Amino acid sequence: MLMRVKHDLTMAEAARGAGGSRVDLIVVADMVEPGARVLDVGCGDGELLRLLETRGVDGRGIELSREGVNECVAKGLAVVQGDADTDLGDYPDDAFDFVILSQTLQATRQPRVVLEHMLRIGQHAIVSFPNFGHWRIRRQIAFGGHMPRTENLPYAWYETPNIHFCSIKDFRLLCQVSGAKIEEAVALNAWGGRMRLKMPWWFWNLFGEQAVFLLSRGR
Amino acid sequence: MAELGATLDLADRKREADHPHSLIVRFSAGSPLRLDAGIDFGPFQIAYQTYGRLNAERSNAVLVCHALTGDQHAVNDHPLTGKPGWWETLVGPGRPIDTDRYFVICPNVVGGCMGSSGPASTNPVTGMPYGLDFPVITVRDMVRAQAMLLDYLGIDSLFAVAGGSMGGMQVLQWAASYPQRVFAALPIAAATRHSAQNIAFHEVGRQAVMADPDWRGGRYFAEGTNPRRGLAVARMGAHITYLSDAALHRKFGRRFQDRDNPTFSFDADFQVESYLRHQGITFVERFDANSYLYLTRAMDYFDLAADYDGAVANAFRGTPTRFCVISFTSDWLFPTPESRAVVHALNAAGARVSFAEITTDKGHDAFLLDEPELFAIVRGFLEGAARSRGLPPARR
């Protein structure tokens, strides 16, 4: 069975917002309307769901690891044990306002199928992922000649759960072929901070360490 | 199996069926129980135990539903065997189902033999035990009777309904039949229908009972016999299905019972044989053979989808109830895929559902045993539900 361990967000881990939450989670949470119905796919230990709960959001979660699920349920969160690749098909159309995939896309077997399910189940999808187009990653491949390892992506190629990396540019292409409309996109820099400058996509693709996209169904 | 002839007092059991060591509510023939079999059954009675206190708002009641061979004595010593209550691990002061906080009601199911009307109860028409004249009942009938009990107690809405195995079936039926009366539902090691394999096991048990010459076509009370051998064999067979290969191996392995070598006979050479015989003997002391037939039948008939146009999701469409579904890795009687099917249906119905599979080698019976992970999940789930319900936090 495929291990679906999220990659360690060591740097973003260090970057915590006012409430003590990870900045990337705050960015995601800020995209969710208060009072919305939310499904968090790959919800881990439930940190995002907890954060959303404080904002009056009706949140549910799916998590692959048994420990994560049991931890969430024991916290009173509504979380089921399941696999993004196989279990999203069980959810009816339009069941949620937002479906979130936080730092999990690169670990799914079929990212496109997962994204399309998200946009079927929810009015909106929010996807956050590490940007494989970041200059330091490019440098490692170009000059080191090996698969990149960074503080955020610490695994060796032969043991990484992350099997479908993409750059911001790649992800925009996936949105295009999946018919997803990009409502908002945020890049986080190497320190986990929000890149506030209005910049062209190539700049974000080079300097954004992580990206968060808010999507809706295209017409 | 000479040792199966252990002494047991039939009269005690008979008395317990009519005049139990429990609270009782009696319904007259004027307010009968409408059965799925198409019969208005009455008069009838329900025996039940309560633990904790009902709050002024009547909002903290938890209904605990017992399994096939359980009864209402969840948190007190059993009046016939003197053994501790069957769910003292999970229910009680400071326990996950905290009786300092919640008002727990545990009724004996209709068809049972510990004081709710069942085949061992006296038929008012004949003055004799019903035996096979008792109507065939279903899980839905049990739940309907429990709803009448709650009406009698003046409890409009339950904070939670919890139960394992057949108790879990009742939980699901409660949520389907009375969604407005169930705030939180906790079906453990359960399923929306009894599988072919489970029906098969039950049929073996029933045939064992009926093959006992002392069963006398179900009229053993009248004829002064007791089908203890048949019921003991049924229990032995069933008990295996409640455990797991790993648990049996861990507990007994191939070890001999009080001997170093095989006796080259059919004595209980192995510990596991001795253990099963003991399970059989102790069971017949407290349980009625006909009740066993009726309750296994009720489980066999359980099929939630069949009552809702073939889709379980229809049973929960628009439900306000929040669910926590729990299964155990080594449970092969109600395996995890059965619980997953419940979760899928609840998702499809848009219900608020949690689902956890607990790692254990203890098999189906794990829900009755010391499983810290189970306790943490039940506690957390109820804690979250209590916050939403506006119940005051635990004092400790």
HADDOCK unambig.tbl for C-alpha pairs under 7 A between the chains (distance, minus, plus):
assign (segid A and resid 69 and name CA) (segid B and resid 356 and name CA) 6.34 0.50 0.50
assign (segid A and resid 70 and name CA) (segid B and resid 356 and name CA) 6.04 0.50 0.50
assign (segid A and resid 70 and name CA) (segid B and resid 377 and name CA) 6.38 0.50 0.50
assign (segid A and resid 73 and name CA) (segid B and resid 354 and name CA) 6.60 0.50 0.50
assign (segid A and resid 73 and name CA) (segid B and resid 377 and name CA) 5.77 0.50 0.50
assign (segid A and resid 73 and name CA) (segid B and resid 380 and name CA) 6.15 0.50 0.50
assign (segid A and resid 73 and name CA) (segid B and resid 381 and name CA) 5.96 0.50 0.50
assign (segid A and resid 74 and name CA) (segid B and resid 376 and name CA) 5.66 0.50 0.50
assign (segid A and resid 74 and name CA) (segid B and resid 377 and name CA) 4.44 0.50 0.50
assign (segid A and resid 74 and name CA) (segid B and resid 379 and name CA) 6.69 0.50 0.50
assign (segid A and resid 74 and name CA) (segid B and resid 380 and name CA) 3.77 0.50 0.50
assign (segid A and resid 74 and name CA) (segid B and resid 381 and name CA) 5.94 0.50 0.50
assign (segid A and resid 75 and name CA) (segid B and resid 380 and name CA) 5.26 0.50 0.50
assign (segid A and resid 76 and name CA) (segid B and resid 380 and name CA) 4.98 0.50 0.50
assign (segid A and resid 76 and name CA) (segid B and resid 381 and name CA) 4.75 0.50 0.50
assign (segid A and resid 76 and name CA) (segid B and resid 383 and name CA) 6.46 0.50 0.50
assign (segid A and resid 76 and name CA) (segid B and resid 384 and name CA) 4.26 0.50 0.50
assign (segid A and resid 78 and name CA) (segid B and resid 352 and name CA) 6.48 0.50 0.50
assign (segid A and resid 78 and name CA) (segid B and resid 353 and name CA) 5.60 0.50 0.50
assign (segid A and resid 78 and name CA) (segid B and resid 354 and name CA) 4.60 0.50 0.50
assign (segid A and resid 79 and name CA) (segid B and resid 353 and name CA) 6.84 0.50 0.50
assign (segid A and resid 79 and name CA) (segid B and resid 354 and name CA) 4.54 0.50 0.50
assign (segid A and resid 79 and name CA) (segid B and resid 355 and name CA) 6.34 0.50 0.50
assign (segid A and resid 80 and name CA) (segid B and resid 354 and name CA) 4.78 0.50 0.50
assign (segid A and resid 80 and name CA) (segid B and resid 355 and name CA) 4.28 0.50 0.50
assign (segid A and resid 80 and name CA) (segid B and resid 356 and name CA) 6.40 0.50 0.50
assign (segid A and resid 81 and name CA) (segid B and resid 355 and name CA) 5.91 0.50 0.50
assign (segid A and resid 81 and name CA) (segid B and resid 356 and name CA) 6.06 0.50 0.50
assign (segid A and resid 90 and name CA) (segid B and resid 344 and name CA) 5.98 0.50 0.50
assign (segid A and resid 90 and name CA) (segid B and resid 348 and name CA) 6.42 0.50 0.50
assign (segid A and resid 91 and name CA) (segid B and resid 347 and name CA) 5.84 0.50 0.50
assign (segid A and resid 91 and name CA) (segid B and resid 348 and name CA) 5.32 0.50 0.50
assign (segid A and resid 92 and name CA) (segid B and resid 348 and name CA) 5.47 0.50 0.50
assign (segid A and resid 95 and name CA) (segid B and resid 350 and name CA) 6.49 0.50 0.50
